[in-house]
Amino acid sequence: MIPARDILPTTRRGALLGAACLCCLPAAGWASTGVEEVAPGVFIRRGPDAEADRENLGGIANIGFVIGRDAVLVTDPGGSRADGAWLRGEIRALTDRPIRHVVISHVHPDHAFGAGAFLADEPEFVGHAALTPALAARGDFYRERLAEILGAEAVGPVVMPTREVGADGTVIDLGDRRLRLHAHPAAHTTCDLSMLDAEAGLLFPADLLFVGRVPSLDGSLTGWLGELDALEALGARQAVPGHGPALVEPGPAIAPLRRYLATLAEEVRAAIAAGQPIGAAARTAAAGERGNWTLFDDYNGRNVTQAYKELEWE
């Protein structure tokens, strides 16, 4: 827990919340559950298993922050400027230490578009070396689509990384804790970052780990299966998935995801070998997994299509 001396009094909390301009944002239940302290100084908001809409303002991913002795690190800033402003308010309710690092784990809007709420803090925005080209290619489309769904006032700008993480990774030091960031090859997307607090045994795999909510494939199916093995080999005691419970045990949480992805690969390969067209495969491959995941029918067909395009050239 954060020592009592470091928790801001109510009057200070109100002043800082006002500074975040929350009064200008729509009032809704999109983040009313608050954050949970899942480890000393580590606070996570569990996102609902839902699609982005005006009620949740894009706040559907697990996001949070780490309070160190010298600074705060944001571990995914949220799904819109409104979501990010809410998260910033939660930070300022607990500490006035500077927000020096905002980690954007990958290109998808539910993890990236809250970054605009932190621009005034002038942090370094940390992303995979492939995140900048991914945002350049997709960012404007995502912003326009989010504006249609959430309302333009909630969305915010596309924020590019100011610190890129390459194949050798990097370390961020918050004064009393060192967090190692790893840039993965293509897996969930082409620009996935994970973060490890080795001393605490806590892994932040972001969307390399889905729990309960069906995964979305936007990178490489075979690559993702390989990266699951790499994540498990780290030996972390606990993990904060990108979607699902705020804190899980890595091994048991990874197993269903590995099963789904392996089933997807096996059944898509079988469809290709049988000469089944991609549209027909999208209706049947991995269908036996339907009862194991929320939002299955919203994503499995897309996953099959992505996998088919990858595996037909093996």
C-alpha positions, -999 to +999 in steps of 0.1 A: +000+000+000+010+036-005+021+051+030-005+074+045+019+103+044+020+100+005-018+100+000-031+135-007-058+151+016-093+156+002-088+193-004-057+187-025-074+159-043-102+182-053-079+209-066-059+184-087-090+168-101-102+202-112-068+207-129-075+176-150-106+195-165-129+166-157-158+190-155-157+193-193-161+156-199-194+137-202-207+122-170-211+085-173-202+052-156-173+045-179-147+044-151-167+046-119-152+014-105-119+032-097-085+016-095-073-014-074-039-016-058-027-050-071+008-047-057+026-021-036+024+012-056+007-005-086-029+005-094-050-010-121-085-002-135-101-034-148-118-027-181-152-043-189-156-070-215-174-047-239-169-027-271-162+010-269-194+031-267-206+065-254-213+051-220-178+037-214-160+063-235-135+037-248-125+027-213-125-010-220-089-021-214-070-027-182-050+004-176-031+019-146+000+034-131+030+026-110+040+051-083+078+051-076+099+071-052+107+098-078+080+096-105+049+079-118+047+056-148+014+052-167+009+017-180-014+023-209-032+056-208-067+045-218-091+044-247-098+081-252-088+115-239-117+113-216-106+079-203-071+092-199-082+123-180-101+101-156-069+080-151-049+111-145-074+122-119-070+089-101-032+094-101-035+129-087-059+116-060-030+096-046+002+115-054+016+147-068+048+131-080+056+139-116+041+117-144+073+112-163+065+081-184+034+070-204+038+035-218+017+028-249+017-010-252+005-012-288-015+006-316-050-003-307-072+026-296-084+012-263-048+013-251-034+043-269-059+071-272-058+082-236-023+096-242-036+130-251-048+136-215-011+135-204+004+160-229+005+188-203+026+167-180+053+165-207+062+129-200+081+106-224+057+086-244+072+051-246+063+027-274+076-001-296+099+010-324+072-002-348+044+019-331+051+051-349+046+037-384+016+018-371+000+050-357+009+069-388-009+043-409-040+039-387-041+067-362-063+091-382-087+063-391-090+052-355-096+088-344-123+094-369-140+061-360-138+068-323-153+103-328-183+087-345-188+063-316-178+084-285-182+120-297-154+142-310-150+160-276-140+127-259-114+113-283-083+135-283-053+135-306-030+108-320+001+109-298+033+095-312+061+079-290+089+101-280+110+072-268+111+040-289+120+006-276+140-016-299+149-053-299+173-049-270+146-035-248+150-007-222+148+000-185+128+027-168+139+036-133+114+052-110+139+057-082+131+027-061+120+002-088+133-007-122+109-017-149+122-036-180+104-031-213+106-056-241+096-050-277+081-082-291+082-095-327+048-096-345+023-114-322-010-098-311+000-068-333+032-058-350+042-034-321+036-051-287+054-040-256+055-059-224+069-047-190+084-066-161+090-056-125+114-084-118+119-076-081+081-078-075+077-107-099+050-087-117+045-089-155+025-064-176+020-083-209-008-059-221-028-076-249-003-104-253-026-119-226-064-119-228-083-136-200-120-144-205-125-120-234-117-135-268-083-124-282-080-103-313-054-113-338-038-083-357-002-095-361+011-131-364-007-162-351+025-183-350+044-154-336+019-149-308+021-186-298+059-182-296+057-151-275+034-168-250+062-193-244+086-164-240+063-147-215+058-178-194+096-184-194+101-151-175+089-168-144+067-139-131+045-147-102+017-125-112+005-107-143-018-078-153-035-089-186-046-064-212-082-076-207-097-097-179-091-097-141-067-070-129-043-096-116-038-133-126-013-161-122+005-163-155+006-200-162-031-208-156-041-176-174-019-182-205-031-218-209-067-210-223-052-184-247-026-209-260-053-235-265-075-210-285-046-199-307-034-234-313-070-245-322-073-216-345-040-225-362-049-262-365-084-257-379-074-229-403-046-251-416-071-279-421-094-256-440-066-245-463-056-281-469-092-290-478-095-261-502-121-243-481-125-207-491-117-180-465-153-170-460-164-205-452-134-210-429-144-179-410-177-194-401-163-228-388-127-226-376-123-226-338-161-226-334-158-251-306-142-223-285-174-202-286-185-210-251-151-202-235-149-165-244-170-133-242-174-114-275-165-145-294-188-139-324-175-103-327-139-114-332-134-150-341-143-146-378-118-117-381-091-139-363-098-167-388-094-143-417-061-129-404-048-164-397-058-177-431-039-150-448-008-158-428-010-196-429-019-201-466+017-191-475+034-216-452 
